Amino acid sequence: MKKTIALAAACGALMLATVPAQAATKDPVSALKSTLAPGHGVRFTDTVTWSDGTNTQGARDSKGTFQFSKKGVAAFDITMNYSADAKERVISIGKTGYYSGGVLDRVLPEGKTWFKSTGGAIPDSWAQFLNPAEPKTLASLIKKGTTKGKSVTGSITVKELKAVSDWFGAAKTGTENDNVKIAYTLTFSSAGLVSRVQTSYTLSENGTLNEVSVDSRYTGWGSKASIKAPDPSKVTTKFR
């Protein structure tokens, strides 16, 4: 009888020990969907590196927040640092975008610091093209890639990404780069949530080679997020 009790206790301990391993194999798309709720979001940082094939240099660093809807991203707020004295910021809420800094400092009317436009889009061509907060995008990247441990590695063309990603599609890129391949590696936490996205792609423009790499880190999935439009008194839709 004592042996039976001891065996049952050992089995129970073994079952408890396997729980973390089961959590580590949680489906990433389901894990993402469990965090998608209005008023919540995820924080991220981007490090962008550029090379012409000979020289390599840091292009800029960014930090921002995605605010969720029930289906994906409802708003975002990103600050881009090109240098200590050169910063730009973009806020997108629904289909309205607000831009500040950079060249706008020289062309906006006096007293105005934000330019308002219709259509939300990624800030520029150096943004992280892959948005792991979009279930459809994440599912496609996992399906196309090769899974090894807690990472997925693969490639996707610009055209293929447009078809699944609202984030990238909103940028309204032309068709001339549709065949460009974006190489990627996704890294997942033990909870099945994306903790890192690394991408790279190469473009040739006017004989100049542009190799761009973006390393993004994600933290605080499902944490509270509240992105608001800038002070209306500082916003304009006109230039000087």
PyMOL commands that set and color helices and strands:
alter all, ss='L'
color gray80, all
select helices_A, chain A and resi 2-24+28-33+104-107+135-144+158-164+166-169+232-234
alter helices_A, ss='H'
color red, helices_A
select strands_A, chain A and resi 40-51+56-68+73-83+86-93+96-101+114-118+146-148+151-157+181-188+194-205+208-224+235-236
alter strands_A, ss='S'
color yellow, strands_A
deselect
rebuild
show_as cartoon
